[in-house]
């Protein structure tokens, strides 16, 4: 009987040793999975932390500078559909000068349609910069999801304020999935040494 307790104790020491050795890697992969879930919720489904629609894009008429749009987003958005045009639909002013902006009577929502982006619900993916700035990083002994671009962090803060919603926090479903990943990995290690 003492021998079997000794074997169990040795096996448990090996479990603890392996968990200690692998916890950084397990945490990194688990957090990357959580990052992917968070991005899917926000940028594909257009949902906030509470799984509610972030919002709708504005239909208030706007003018959009074509040059500034091309300068800001370059090849990140298809801007070939942008054409100088005023409220009357003309590309020139009455004095013959070419307009530098395009009028969108349907607001930002129509602008997004014009550059081939989703416009039915807010998904925050005009250029994909915001999405690409959210990353899993190791910070000392911790693994965290954070913004790796200061400008995009400020944009995210502005968007949360604008829509008056918590958008970028890990929600309860994502946290539960993270816990399940850890449990599965620990279970694999237990089975390896005790199975």
Secondary structure as GFF3:
##gff-version 3
##sequence-region A 1 195
A	DSSP	alpha_helix	2	39	.	.	.	ID=ss1
A	DSSP	pi_helix	40	44	.	.	.	ID=ss2
A	DSSP	beta_strand	62	65	.	.	.	ID=ss3
A	DSSP	alpha_helix	66	73	.	.	.	ID=ss4
A	DSSP	three_ten_helix	74	76	.	.	.	ID=ss5
A	DSSP	beta_strand	101	104	.	.	.	ID=ss6
A	DSSP	alpha_helix	107	114	.	.	.	ID=ss7
A	DSSP	alpha_helix	129	132	.	.	.	ID=ss8
A	DSSP	beta_strand	134	139	.	.	.	ID=ss9
A	DSSP	beta_strand	142	147	.	.	.	ID=ss10
A	DSSP	alpha_helix	150	163	.	.	.	ID=ss11
A	DSSP	alpha_helix	172	194	.	.	.	ID=ss12
###
